[in-house]
Amino acid sequence: MPSGKNIKLILYELLQFAALIVPVFVIMERFARLIRDVRGRDLTAYWLVVAASIAYVTSVTLLVWVPLKYVTLKQRRFISEITQWRPTALAYIILCTLPCSAILIASSKVQVDNGQRLDLFTELPVSLVLMSLICVDIIERIRPCRLLGQSDSLDPDLDMAGPVLTHLEQVTTVTGQLHNDEVPNGVTQDHPEVRNGSTSGKWQDPPRPASRLTTNSRAPSMAYLYSSSSRPRAYSGPLGFLWRRDGRGEVFVDTFLFWMDTVEMVRVAGEPCVFYSAWVFPVYILAFMSTLRMVITPQNPLLSFAGVALQDFPFFIIRVALIAMFGYVTPVLYPLKNVLVSLTFIYFTFLTRLTIFKRQSMF
């Protein structure tokens, strides 16, 4: 009987392989029906597209996906040394997400060139591509965790995403020195002997002035009462289950939130006024570029820069242009989110390093 680790491994690999081939088959079949309708119910064109999709999936599976999975699971040296990005995620984006995005753009171009509006690809195909992408990301994140029992990693109290204001206090590094004018007459300054953490002998430090005590003492804590860094209290009783947290469950929530902006951008591409215009090209291209963030591991500090460079800044530009051209095809909340994330990243990463922002008297 296979062990639990082998069952989990087989389950993960089957889910990732299904996420690789199912979106390609579904979108290619819809594209084949579109070509059949455009060419006057031509079944030959339909089966040619279907055969091309089968050949493509078979080729990439045997030539790329299976060898990559083999060297990854065997932990070959050149693969095991890769810790800052995920080769499986990169292969998935190139083999599945990229051709699906290209087919969506081609379907728009085919309909516009023939003066027909037959299929927007907005229901099952697009949702399936995005859901498969999210599933692959979830599997890559949760793979090190156990599925049964308590979580042995991903502790939400120890692995917090992003910088948090935790504790502010005034600490001085100036060491106190004994001045001759503070030492009583007739007392020699012998070095006391230190034993077990205490000083022996009759010599002791004389009392210091109040001002010196204030300078060398620590200021009271200034931590915010409702700071997210404070460790949660343990609650007991009949309602104690309401305060339980598990990092494995939060992985699903964080992953869906991670992709919500990209999902909204793809939704905008499904609007008829956008889909049947030249704007569908930059929208789908930028949406695909944002998926490249999945290649970077969640713990990599480069992920913040990649989020601004690949998603928030270009999304803000394209959304402002779409609102100017077609009206409010997207909620104003999303461009506001993009510009705020971009500005705060620039401020806290670059501007705070300038001399003018290093003054302690400011804020």
C-alpha positions in Angstrom: 0.0 0.0 0.0 1.5 3.4 -1.0 2.5 5.7 1.8 0.8 9.0 2.5 3.6 11.0 1.0 3.3 9.1 -2.3 -0.4 9.5 -2.4 0.0 13.3 -1.9 2.7 13.4 -4.5 0.5 11.6 -7.1 -2.5 13.8 -6.3 -0.4 17.0 -6.7 1.1 15.8 -10.0 -2.3 14.7 -11.4 -3.8 18.1 -10.5 -1.0 20.0 -12.1 -1.1 17.9 -15.2 -4.8 18.4 -15.5 -4.4 22.1 -15.1 -1.8 22.0 -17.9 -3.9 20.1 -20.6 -7.5 20.8 -19.8 -7.4 24.6 -20.5 -5.6 24.0 -23.8 -8.1 21.4 -25.0 -11.1 23.5 -24.0 -9.9 26.8 -25.6 -8.7 25.0 -28.8 -12.0 23.2 -29.1 -13.9 26.6 -28.8 -11.5 28.1 -31.3 -12.1 25.1 -33.7 -15.8 25.7 -33.5 -15.2 29.4 -34.2 -13.2 28.6 -37.3 -15.8 26.1 -38.4 -18.6 28.8 -38.2 -16.5 31.4 -39.9 -15.7 29.1 -42.8 -19.3 28.2 -43.3 -19.7 25.0 -41.2 -16.4 23.5 -42.5 -15.8 20.3 -40.5 -12.3 19.9 -42.0 -11.1 23.1 -40.4 -12.6 22.0 -37.1 -10.8 18.7 -36.9 -7.6 20.2 -38.1 -7.6 22.6 -35.1 -8.5 19.7 -32.7 -5.7 17.5 -34.1 -3.2 20.4 -33.7 -4.2 20.8 -30.1 -3.7 17.0 -29.4 -0.3 17.1 -31.1 0.7 20.1 -29.1 -0.3 18.7 -25.8 1.4 15.4 -26.5 4.6 17.1 -27.6 5.0 19.4 -24.7 4.1 16.7 -22.2 6.7 14.2 -23.5 9.4 16.7 -24.4 9.2 19.3 -21.6 6.7 18.6 -18.8 7.7 15.0 -17.9 11.5 15.6 -18.1 11.1 18.7 -15.9 9.1 16.8 -13.4 11.6 14.0 -13.3 14.6 16.2 -12.6 12.6 18.2 -10.1 11.4 15.2 -8.1 14.8 13.5 -8.2 16.3 16.8 -7.0 19.1 17.0 -9.4 21.9 19.3 -8.5 21.1 22.1 -11.0 17.5 22.1 -10.0 18.0 21.8 -6.2 20.2 24.9 -6.2 17.2 27.0 -7.6 15.5 28.5 -4.5 14.4 32.0 -5.6 12.1 31.0 -8.5 10.0 28.0 -9.4 10.8 26.2 -12.7 7.5 24.3 -12.7 5.5 27.6 -12.6 7.6 29.0 -15.4 7.1 26.0 -17.6 3.3 26.1 -16.9 3.1 29.7 -17.9 5.0 29.1 -21.1 3.3 25.9 -22.1 -0.3 26.7 -21.1 -1.0 30.3 -20.2 0.9 31.8 -23.2 -0.8 29.7 -25.9 -4.2 30.2 -24.3 -3.7 34.0 -24.3 -2.5 33.8 -28.0 -5.7 31.8 -29.0 -7.9 34.4 -27.2 -6.3 37.2 -29.2 -6.4 35.2 -32.4 -10.1 34.6 -31.9 -10.8 38.3 -31.6 -8.8 39.0 -34.7 -10.5 36.3 -36.8 -14.0 37.6 -35.9 -13.1 41.3 -36.6 -11.5 40.5 -39.9 -14.6 38.6 -41.1 -17.0 41.2 -39.7 -18.7 38.7 -37.4 -19.3 38.6 -33.6 -19.8 34.9 -32.7 -18.0 34.1 -29.5 -16.4 36.2 -26.7 -14.8 33.3 -24.9 -15.9 34.9 -21.6 -17.6 32.0 -19.8 -15.9 28.6 -19.4 -12.6 29.1 -21.4 -11.3 32.2 -19.7 -12.5 31.2 -16.2 -10.9 27.7 -16.7 -7.5 29.2 -17.6 -7.5 31.5 -14.6 -8.7 28.8 -12.2 -6.0 26.4 -13.5 -3.4 29.0 -13.0 -4.5 29.6 -9.4 -4.6 25.9 -8.7 -1.0 25.4 -9.9 0.1 28.3 -7.7 -1.7 26.9 -4.6 -0.1 23.5 -5.1 3.3 25.0 -5.4 2.8 26.9 -2.2 1.2 24.2 -0.1 3.4 21.3 -1.3 5.8 21.4 1.7 2.9 21.1 4.1 1.1 18.1 5.5 -2.5 17.6 4.6 -3.5 15.7 7.7 -3.1 16.9 11.3 -1.7 20.2 12.5 0.3 22.3 10.2 4.1 21.9 10.5 4.9 25.1 8.6 3.3 28.2 7.2 2.8 29.5 10.8 0.8 32.8 10.3 2.3 34.2 13.5 5.9 33.6 12.4 5.7 34.1 8.7 4.0 37.4 8.2 3.9 38.9 4.7 5.3 42.4 4.3 6.9 44.9 6.7 4.9 45.7 9.9 5.4 48.4 12.5 6.1 46.3 15.6 8.0 48.2 18.3 9.5 51.6 18.6 11.7 52.6 21.5 14.5 55.0 22.1 17.9 53.2 22.7 21.1 55.1 23.3 24.5 53.7 22.7 26.5 56.2 24.7 28.3 54.5 27.6 28.4 56.3 30.9 31.8 57.4 32.1 32.9 58.4 35.6 34.1 61.9 35.9 36.6 63.1 38.5 34.3 65.8 39.7 31.6 63.3 40.6 33.9 61.0 42.7 34.2 61.9 46.4 37.6 63.0 47.6 39.8 60.3 49.0 38.2 57.5 47.0 40.4 55.7 44.6 39.1 54.3 41.3 40.1 50.7 41.5 38.6 48.3 39.1 36.2 46.0 40.9 36.3 42.3 40.4 33.3 40.8 38.6 32.0 37.5 39.9 28.8 35.8 38.9 27.4 38.9 37.2 27.9 41.2 40.3 30.8 43.4 41.4 32.7 42.7 44.6 34.4 45.3 46.8 33.2 48.4 48.5 33.4 50.7 45.4 30.1 51.5 43.7 29.0 54.0 41.1 28.0 57.3 42.7 24.4 58.6 42.0 24.1 60.3 38.7 22.3 63.5 37.9 18.7 63.3 36.8 19.5 64.5 33.3 22.1 61.7 32.8 19.6 59.1 34.0 17.1 60.4 31.5 19.6 60.2 28.7 20.8 56.7 29.3 17.4 55.1 30.2 15.1 53.6 27.6 12.0 55.4 26.6 8.7 53.7 27.3 7.4 51.4 24.6 5.5 53.0 21.8 4.1 49.9 20.1 0.6 50.3 18.6 -2.0 48.6 20.6 -3.7 47.0 17.6 -0.5 46.2 15.7 -0.8 43.0 13.6 2.5 41.9 14.9 1.3 41.2 18.4 0.8 37.6 19.0 -2.8 36.5 19.4 -4.0 35.3 22.7 -5.1 31.8 23.3 -8.8 31.5 24.0 -10.4 28.5 25.6 -14.0 27.6 26.2 -16.9 26.5 23.9 -16.1 29.2 21.3 -12.4 28.7 21.3 -12.5 27.3 17.7 -13.4 30.7 16.4 -9.8 31.9 17.2 -8.0 29.0 15.5 -5.8 29.8 12.5 -4.0 27.5 10.1 -1.5 28.6 7.5 -2.7 26.0 5.0 -6.1 27.5 4.8 -4.8 31.0 4.5 -2.7 29.9 1.5 -5.9 29.6 -0.5 -7.2 33.0 0.6 -3.8 34.7 -0.1 -3.5 33.1 -3.5 -6.9 34.2 -4.7 -6.3 37.7 -3.5 -2.9 37.6 -5.3 -4.7 37.0 -8.6 -7.8 39.2 -8.2 -6.3 42.1 -10.1 -5.3 39.9 -13.0 -8.8 38.3 -13.0 -10.4 41.8 -13.3 -8.1 42.8 -16.2 -9.1 39.6 -18.1 -12.8 40.4 -17.3 -12.4 43.8 -18.9 -10.9 42.1 -22.0 -14.2 40.2 -22.3 -16.3 43.4 -22.7 -17.6 43.5 -26.3 -16.3 47.0 -26.9 -12.8 46.0 -25.8 -12.8 42.4 -27.3 -13.7 43.5 -30.8 -11.1 46.4 -30.9 -7.4 46.7 -31.0 -7.3 47.3 -27.3 -7.6 43.5 -26.7 -4.0 43.1 -27.7 -2.4 45.3 -24.9 -5.0 44.0 -22.3 -4.2 40.3 -22.8 -0.5 41.0 -23.2 -0.3 42.9 -19.9 -2.5 40.3 -18.2 -0.1 37.6 -19.3 2.9 39.6 -18.1 1.4 39.8 -14.7 1.2 36.0 -14.5 5.0 35.9 -14.5 5.0 37.0 -10.9 4.1 33.4 -10.1 7.6 32.3 -11.1 9.1 34.1 -8.1 8.8 32.4 -4.8 6.6 34.1 -2.2 9.5 34.6 0.2 11.7 36.3 -2.4 12.1 40.1 -1.8 12.0 40.6 -5.6 8.3 39.8 -5.6 7.4 43.4 -4.4 9.3 45.0 -7.3 7.9 42.5 -9.8 4.3 43.2 -8.6 4.8 46.9 -9.3 6.7 46.5 -12.6 4.6 43.7 -14.1 1.2 44.5 -12.7 0.3 47.7 -10.8 2.1 50.3 -12.9 1.2 49.0 -16.4 -2.3 48.1 -15.2 -2.8 51.7 -14.0 -1.8 53.0 -17.4 -4.0 50.7 -19.4 -7.0 51.2 -17.1 -6.8 54.9 -17.4 -6.7 54.6 -21.2 -9.6 52.2 -21.2 -11.7 54.5 -19.1 -10.9 57.4 -21.3 -11.8 55.4 -24.5 -14.8 53.3 -23.4 -16.1 54.8 -20.1 -16.2 52.9 -16.9 -15.6 49.4 -18.2 -13.6 48.8 -15.0 -14.4 50.0 -11.5 -12.4 53.1 -10.4 -11.2 51.1 -7.4 -8.7 49.1 -9.4 -6.7 52.0 -10.9 -6.8 53.7 -7.5 -5.3 50.5 -6.0 -2.7 50.3 -8.7 -1.5 53.9 -8.3 -1.5 53.7 -4.5 0.6 50.5 -4.5 3.0 52.0 -7.0 3.5 55.3 -5.1 3.9 53.6 -1.7 6.5 51.2 -3.2 8.5 54.1 -4.6 8.2 56.2 -1.4 9.1 53.5 1.1 11.8 51.9 -1.1 13.6 54.9 -2.6 12.5 58.2 -1.2 12.8 57.2 2.5 16.5 56.6 1.8 17.1 60.3 1.0 18.7 62.5 3.6 15.6 64.8 3.9 13.4 61.8 4.9 15.9 60.5 7.5 15.3 63.3 9.9 14.0 62.1 13.2 12.0 65.2 13.8 9.7 64.4 10.8 6.7 62.2 11.7 
